[in-house]
Amino acid sequence: MSFYTSLSGLRGAQTDLSVISNNLANVGSTGFKRSKAQFGDLFSSAPTQSSKMTAGHGTRVNGVIQQFTQGTLEATDKSLDLAIAGDGFFVVRGDPPREDVTYTRNGSFTVQADRRVVDSIGSTLQLLPVDAAGNVTSTAIADAADFILPTNAPGNPSATLANVSVGIDGLVTATYSDGSDEMLGKVAMASFTAQEGLRPVGDAHWQSTGDSGPAAINAPTNGPLGAIRAGALERANVDVTEELVGLIAAQRNFQANAKAIETASTLTQTIVNIN
């Protein structure tokens, strides 16, 4: 029995090592959120059996939980680099025909040849519609539109795009060469009742699940969504020192369980030889 108990410990230590290694590997990944392995003990006994005489049966992995704490904001020189100071997520939509909606904290956006503003995997940032006063008119994801940079001012084809700015409330304003302005919309952001239930799909992107609950869509500065910081990116929330300490602890745990298996094997071999 001690062999299988220690074997479960080896598996747990291996999972812990894998999670920590993944955290360390993504220290430089924009918008990455660290994970933590959670474990529980295994114990079983019959109703008529005294629990005082029963040893545990090892450990099991209860889950790998993501830690959605705020990462450090790092200033950049790009106006389309956006960071979130809060709990919200950018809403992005993939290319047709699937047009998958995913959520990300990676605000490194670039402009494509067709003037779409896309993230690192080519999904287009979504904007909520606004009225003439800059107020959001609909928070339904179906009413959100792709963020596409205009070429000319409406009503004046000779006036070209001069600048695009994004306010802390997510309001995107285009300024043209003739001095006129146009509000393109507000950056769509999402929040979730249980962030830990989100399904990671890679590249600091997540999808909603039954565990996370549906996305609540709104503009920045509403509720827990937080504010937009233009010209900045959010670094990974990984503390290298903490992860290295955890790595040492997981390695020692692995070695201790391996030693216990070796001891159990030696005892078994000794008993066999006596018989």
C-alpha positions in Angstrom: 0.0 0.0 0.0 2.9 2.4 0.8 4.1 1.9 -2.8 0.8 3.3 -4.3 0.6 6.0 -1.7 4.1 7.3 -2.6 3.2 6.8 -6.3 0.3 9.2 -5.9 2.7 11.6 -4.3 5.1 11.3 -7.2 2.2 12.1 -9.6 1.2 15.1 -7.6 4.7 16.4 -7.4 5.1 16.0 -11.2 1.9 18.0 -11.7 3.1 20.7 -9.4 6.5 20.8 -11.3 4.6 21.1 -14.6 2.4 24.0 -13.4 5.3 25.9 -11.9 7.4 25.3 -15.0 4.6 26.7 -17.2 4.4 29.8 -15.0 8.1 30.4 -15.3 8.1 29.8 -19.1 5.5 32.5 -19.5 7.1 35.3 -17.4 7.5 37.3 -20.6 4.0 36.6 -22.0 1.8 39.7 -22.1 -1.4 39.2 -20.1 -0.5 35.7 -18.8 -2.1 34.6 -15.6 -0.2 32.1 -13.3 -1.8 28.9 -12.2 -1.5 26.9 -9.0 -2.1 23.2 -8.4 -4.4 22.3 -5.6 -4.3 18.9 -3.9 -6.5 16.8 -1.6 -5.8 13.7 0.6 -7.2 10.3 -0.2 -8.8 8.5 2.8 -11.3 5.6 2.9 -12.6 3.3 5.6 -15.5 1.0 6.2 -18.4 2.2 8.5 -17.4 -0.4 11.1 -13.7 0.3 10.8 -11.9 2.5 13.3 -10.5 5.6 11.6 -7.8 5.7 14.3 -6.3 2.6 12.8 -6.5 3.6 9.1 -3.7 5.4 7.3 -4.3 7.7 4.4 -4.0 6.5 0.8 -2.0 9.4 -0.7 -3.0 12.5 -2.6 -4.9 13.6 -5.7 -5.0 16.7 -7.8 -8.2 18.7 -7.1 -7.5 21.1 -9.9 -5.2 23.6 -11.5 -6.6 27.0 -10.6 -5.7 30.2 -12.4 -4.8 33.2 -10.4 -6.4 36.3 -12.0 -4.5 38.9 -10.0 -3.5 42.2 -11.5 -0.1 42.2 -13.3 2.3 45.1 -13.5 1.5 47.7 -16.2 4.5 48.5 -18.4 4.5 51.7 -20.5 5.0 51.4 -24.3 5.2 53.9 -27.2 2.1 52.5 -29.1 -1.3 54.2 -28.8 -3.0 50.8 -29.6 -1.2 49.0 -26.7 -4.0 48.8 -24.1 -3.8 47.6 -20.5 -6.6 47.0 -18.1 -6.4 48.3 -14.5 -9.2 46.1 -13.1 -10.8 42.7 -13.5 -12.2 43.0 -17.0 -11.3 41.3 -20.2 -11.1 42.6 -23.8 -13.7 41.0 -26.1 -12.3 39.8 -29.4 -13.9 38.0 -32.3 -12.2 35.5 -34.7 -12.4 35.4 -38.4 -15.4 33.9 -40.4 -16.9 31.5 -40.6 -16.7 30.5 -37.0 -16.2 34.0 -35.5 -15.4 32.6 -32.1 -15.7 35.1 -29.3 -12.8 34.9 -26.8 -11.6 37.1 -23.9 -8.1 38.3 -23.3 -5.9 40.5 -21.1 -3.3 40.8 -23.8 -3.8 44.3 -25.2 -1.1 44.3 -27.8 -3.2 45.3 -30.8 -2.0 46.0 -34.3 -3.6 47.2 -37.5 -4.1 44.8 -40.5 -4.0 45.6 -44.2 -7.8 45.8 -44.2 -7.5 48.3 -41.2 -8.9 45.9 -38.6 -7.4 46.3 -35.2 -6.5 42.8 -34.1 -4.7 41.0 -31.2 -1.7 38.6 -31.3 -3.8 35.7 -32.8 -5.6 37.8 -35.4 -8.9 38.2 -33.5 -10.6 41.6 -33.9 -11.2 43.9 -30.9 -14.9 44.7 -30.4 -16.4 48.1 -29.9 -19.8 48.9 -28.3 -22.0 51.5 -30.2 -22.3 55.0 -28.7 -24.5 58.0 -29.2 -23.5 61.5 -30.0 -22.6 62.1 -26.3 -20.4 59.1 -26.1 -22.8 57.0 -24.1 -23.1 53.3 -24.9 -26.4 52.5 -26.6 -26.2 48.6 -26.3 -24.2 46.1 -24.3 -25.3 43.1 -26.3 -22.3 41.3 -27.9 -24.4 40.9 -31.0 -24.5 44.7 -31.4 -20.8 45.1 -31.0 -18.8 45.9 -34.1 -15.2 45.2 -35.3 -12.7 47.9 -34.5 -11.8 49.2 -38.0 -9.8 52.3 -38.5 -11.5 54.8 -40.9 -9.6 56.2 -43.9 -11.3 59.5 -44.4 -13.5 61.8 -42.4 -17.3 61.2 -42.9 -18.5 63.8 -45.4 -15.0 65.0 -46.3 -13.0 62.4 -48.4 -10.0 64.8 -48.6 -9.6 64.7 -44.8 -7.4 61.7 -43.8 -7.0 60.0 -40.5 -4.5 61.8 -38.3 -4.8 60.1 -34.9 -6.7 57.6 -32.9 -7.0 57.9 -29.1 -8.5 55.6 -26.5 -9.7 57.1 -23.2 -9.7 55.5 -19.8 -13.5 54.8 -20.3 -12.7 53.0 -23.5 -14.0 55.7 -25.8 -12.2 55.5 -29.2 -11.9 58.8 -31.0 -10.6 59.3 -34.5 -9.1 62.7 -35.4 -8.8 63.8 -39.0 -6.5 66.1 -40.9 -9.2 68.8 -41.1 -9.4 68.9 -37.3 -12.7 67.1 -37.0 -13.3 64.2 -34.6 -15.4 61.1 -34.8 -16.3 58.7 -31.9 -16.0 55.1 -33.2 -17.4 53.4 -30.1 -16.2 52.1 -26.7 -14.0 49.2 -26.1 -16.1 46.2 -25.2 -15.1 44.5 -22.0 -16.4 41.4 -20.1 -16.5 40.3 -16.5 -17.4 36.9 -15.0 -19.0 35.7 -11.8 -16.3 33.0 -11.4 -13.1 33.9 -13.4 -11.4 30.7 -12.2 -14.0 28.7 -14.3 -12.8 30.2 -17.6 -11.3 27.8 -20.1 -7.8 28.7 -21.3 -7.3 28.4 -25.1 -3.7 29.6 -25.3 -2.1 33.0 -26.0 -3.6 34.5 -22.9 -7.1 33.9 -24.3 -10.1 32.4 -22.5 -13.6 31.1 -23.3 -16.6 31.2 -21.0 -17.9 27.9 -19.6 -20.8 26.8 -17.4 -18.4 27.1 -14.4 -17.5 30.7 -15.2 -21.0 31.8 -16.0 -21.9 34.0 -19.0 -19.9 37.1 -19.8 -21.3 40.4 -18.5 -20.5 42.9 -21.3 -20.1 46.6 -20.7 -17.7 49.6 -21.3 -14.7 50.2 -19.1 -15.1 52.0 -15.7 -18.3 50.2 -15.1 -18.4 47.9 -12.0 -15.4 45.6 -11.6 -14.3 46.0 -15.2 -11.6 48.6 -14.5 -10.2 51.4 -16.6 -8.2 51.4 -19.9 -4.6 52.5 -19.9 -3.6 53.4 -23.5 0.1 53.1 -24.3 0.7 50.3 -21.7 0.7 46.5 -21.5 0.0 44.2 -18.6 2.9 41.9 -17.7 2.4 38.4 -16.5 1.5 38.2 -12.8 4.3 35.7 -12.1 6.7 36.3 -9.2 9.9 34.5 -10.3 11.2 34.3 -6.7 8.0 32.7 -5.4 7.9 30.2 -8.3 11.5 29.2 -7.8 10.8 28.5 -4.1 7.8 26.5 -5.1 10.0 24.6 -7.6 12.5 23.7 -4.9 9.7 22.4 -2.7 8.1 20.4 -5.5 11.5 18.9 -6.3 12.1 17.9 -2.7 8.6 16.4 -2.5 9.3 14.3 -5.6 12.6 13.1 -4.2 11.0 12.2 -0.9 8.3 10.1 -2.5 10.8 8.4 -4.8 12.8 7.5 -1.7 9.7 6.1 0.0 9.0 3.9 -3.0 12.6 2.7 -3.0 12.3 1.9 0.7 9.1 0.0 0.2 10.6 -2.0 -2.6 13.6 -2.9 -0.5 11.4 -4.1 2.4 9.3 -6.2 0.0 12.5 -7.7 -1.5 13.8 -8.5 2.0 10.6 -10.2 3.0 10.6 -12.3 -0.2 14.2 -13.3 0.4 13.3 -14.4 4.0 10.6 -16.6 2.7 
